[in-house]
Amino acid sequence: MTPEDPHDAVDVPEEHALLVVDMKEYSQIPEARMASTRSDLDDILATVFAQCMIGEITMLENAVKDRGDGAIFVLPARHAARLVDPFLTHLSRALERHGRTRLASAPPIRLRASVHTGPLDPPDHRGDAVNDACRLVDSDAARSAMAAAVAHHVPLAAAISDTVLRRTVRAGRTPSLGEHSFQRATALVDGKPDFQETCWLFVPTLAPAVISPYLATNRDAAADGPQRQPAPAAMRAPRDGHQDSVRQKGKASGTARLVQVGRDYIASPEEQS
């Protein structure tokens, strides 16, 4: 095919892994505490990336409008499995430690998260994959998982795209998590009628059967109008047979890029040992 051929194909950009985190009810924090709370979140994320041996994180300026209460991380696609396992479990533990050790005047932190992969155009990493990752974290499914997490004193709820689950969990690349650890759901976003994607919900220490009733409650509330109370509390999934999370180790290398996004924030749970 010659360069002047009008039917030249456009190359697909390189794929990247995406992690989006969003603080629950951030806007309810007193203004005087917003900056320090965001700084606490940045420190927690930096610590967990280091714990998972993912370094050289830089910020992409102006790639996504910064609303102060969350972030998008763009990483090499090879890190997708590590973002699912062990990163999410380590992040939940770090948030629990923060909730236990923070000053009484410091707001606790609870997060929704999403993990996705897709092609992004350099150098600003633009593409549908970023939009979809943000919609996943803002979906009714992710919010239902967050409701389950809050009810059971867990500071993190995550929505994993179907693509990521197939390439990581089903492919056997997540040593501590299997498909049975995730609740399948359909991600919908209010005001985005064209977005409807299968996703997989993960709340550390909660079994899918605990998350499922909250999905039904959310659907009923949307259909009926007035918001209903969450489903009754259920037992947490056993953790390593003695109510303690399985310790996980991860190694990774390469660079990660950070841009800002997010929505909200709220109170944190008691720390798990």
SULNOR-V816723 format. One line per field, one symbol per residue. psi: psi as a letter, one per 30 degrees, with the letter a starting at -180 (. if undefined). burial: 1 if it has 9 or more other C-alpha atoms within 8 Angstrom, else 0. A space follows every 50 residues. Layout:
BEGIN
psi: ???
burial: ???
END
This chain:
BEGIN
psi: klfgkfgklkkklkklkkkkkkkkheffkkeffeeeeeeeeeeeeeeeee eghjahklkjkgekkjgfgalkkklkffgeeffejgeeeeeeeeeeeeee fllffkklkkkkllklllkkklfghllfeeeeeeeefgleeeeeeeeeee fghkgkkkkkleeeeefdeffggjffklfffkkklkkkkkfiffjjkklk kkjkfklefeeeffeeeeeeeeefdkkllllkklklkkjgfhhkkkkkkk kllalkkklkaadalallllkk.
burial: 00000000000000111111111111001000110011001001100111 01111010010010011011111111101111111111111111111110 00000011111111111111100011111101111111111111111111 00111111111101111111001100110011101111100000011111 11111111011111101100110000000000000101100001000001 01001111111111110110100
END
